[in-house]
Amino acid sequence: MADMGSFREAVTAWAAGGPGDLARELAARLPVRAAVLLEGPSDVAAVDALAASRGRNLAAEGVCVLAMGGAMSVGRYAHLLGPPGLGLRLTGLCDERERGYYARGLERAGAVPREFFVCAADLEDELIRALGVNRVRELVRAEGDVRSLQTFLRQPAQQGRTSQQQLRRFLGTKKGRKVHYGRVLVEALDPDRVPAPLDGLLTSL
């Protein structure tokens, strides 16, 4: 049975140079109305977690949330999924330093170039600021990672950095950790403390 996961896999294969027939077929069959273009899987985990906390099933709403493997891929994905390709509405979330890739990629594909949301540094930074350093440390302890964090903080490279910078770096030190905490941090947010870029993205869909 076709589902949004199958469509996502078909789009990823298409973007990698494969045929687009299956993606076109699934887009019509499901049907898919919009695509959220994200840099990586930790962003997907955060968006999915926020949607679930608000009682929304984006896949059932015809929204495909995609990890592109980096912001530089946005032009290719926008061309395939936007007006030149499947004609889906496009939106996304990116880091401030990647804003130019998104703006140019969407504009060249004929999509609305301003319809994406920008984190000041990155999404992890936004979430740490929203929760506060002490709360994030509590969550790290609850997840069984406090010893790893203590070892990390003793590294010479971490001396002189702020606690927020240290936590942000820690989340990216082990494969899968950013994805895991993308969900954990979002689930711990108070409803009125959701970072503006993440809240704006979900509200726009």
N, C-alpha and C positions, 0 to 999 in steps of 0.2 A: 504494500500500500504506500503510495507516495505521501511524503510529509515534507515539512520545511527543512528538515535535516538533509533529505535527499536533494532538495533544490540547492541548498547551500553547497553541498559537495559537488553538484553539477556546475555551479557557477565558479567554484574554485578551480575545477579542472578546465573549464572554458578559459578562465583568466590566465591559466598556465600554458595556453596554446592549443588546448583540445577543441573538439567540435562543440558548437553551442546548441545543437538540436535538442538534447535532453533538457537543458535549462529552459529553452523556449517552451517546450511541451509542458514541463512541470509548472512554469509560471502561469500558464493559461489554465491548467487543470486545478491548481490548488484553491483559488487563484492568489497571486501575489500582487500587492498594490504598492508596496514601498520597500526600500532597502536602507538599512542603517550601516554606514561604512565606518568601521572601527579599525584602529591600528593593530590591535592584538587581542588574544583570548582573555586577558585580564579585564579589558574593557567590556567584552561580551559578558563575562561573569557578573560584572557590576550592573550593567543594563538589565540583564535577565533577573538579577536579584531585586532590583528596584521595582521592575514590572510586577514580579510575583508579590512583593510586599504591598502593592496597590491593587492586588486582585486582578491583574491583567495577564492575558496569555497572548503575547505578541504574534506568535505563529498562527494562532487561531484568527487573529485580526488581519492576517495577510501581510505581516511585516517580517521581513527576513533580516536578522541581525548577523552581520558578517565581520569576521576578522580577516583583514587583507594581508597580514604579514608585513606591515609597515606603511607609513603614510605615502611613500613614493609610489605606491601601487594605486592610489586613488584615481588617477587619470584613466588607467586601464579599466578599472571596475566601473567608473562612471560612464565610460563609453559603451560598455557592454550592457549596463543595466538602465542607464538613463535614456534620454530622447533618441540617440542614434541606435540603441539596441532594443531592450525590452520595454522601454517607455515607463519605467517605474519612477515614482517620486523618490528622490534621494535626500538623505540627511546623514549626519555623522557627528562624531566627537573626536577632537584632536588636541594635541599639545600646542601651546602657543608657538613653539619653534617650527611646527609643521603647518601653521595656518596657510602659508603661501601655497603649499602643495594642494591643499584642499580647495582653496579659492580658484587656482588655475585649472585644476582637474575638473571641477564641476562646471566652470565657465566654458571650457573648451568642449564639454559634452552637451552644452546647451541647457544644463540644469540651473536651478536658482543658486547663484554662487554664494549667497549669504546665508543659506539655510543649513548651517552647521554650527556646532557649538564648541567653544574653545576653553580649555583648561589653562589656568595661569602658568603652571609649570607642566604638570601632568595630572592624571586622575588620582593617582595615589596621594600626591601632594594635597589636592583638593579634599580628599577624604580624611587625611590626617588632620588638616586644619579644622574641618567640620566637627570631628570627634574630640580633638584635643589630644596632646601627647600622652597624658596619663591614662586616658580611656583606651588608646591604642595599645599601650603597654599591658593593660589589664587583659585585653583581647589576645595579645601574643601569649601571655601566661596561660590563659584559658585554653588556647590551642596547643599547649605543650611545647612552645618554641622559646621559652624564656632563657633556657641555657644557651641555645644557639645565639640569641640576641646578646646575652652577656659576653660571650666569646667574641662576637662581631664588634661590640663596643670597645673591646680592649685593643683592637687593631690600631696601629699608629695612624693609619689613614683617616680614622674617624675622630681623632683628637682635633679640637678646634671647630668641628662642625656643630651646628645647633642640633638639639634633640629631634626636631622635625626632620632635618636633613638626614640624620642618622637612621631614623625609622624608615624614611623613604628609600634609602639605599639598601637597608636590610631586606625589605620586601622583594628586591630584585636579585638577591644573592644566591638563590637556589631555584632550580627549575621547578615550575609549578607553584611556587610560593605566591607570586603576584596574582595568579588566577585564583588560588584559594582565598587569599585575603581580599581580592576584589569582591567576592561574595560576602565574606565575614564582616568587613567594614561597612558595607552597605546595609546589611541586615541589622547592624548595631545602631544605625542612625535614627535619631528622633525624626518624626515626619517633617518638622519645621526646620531641620538642619541639613537637608539634602543640598549638596553643592549646586549652585545655580546652573552650571553647564549641564549636569546630569539631569536635574529637574526639568530644565528647558527642553532637553532632547525628548524625554519621555512625554512631557506635556504636548509637544508638537505633533506627536504621532496619533 
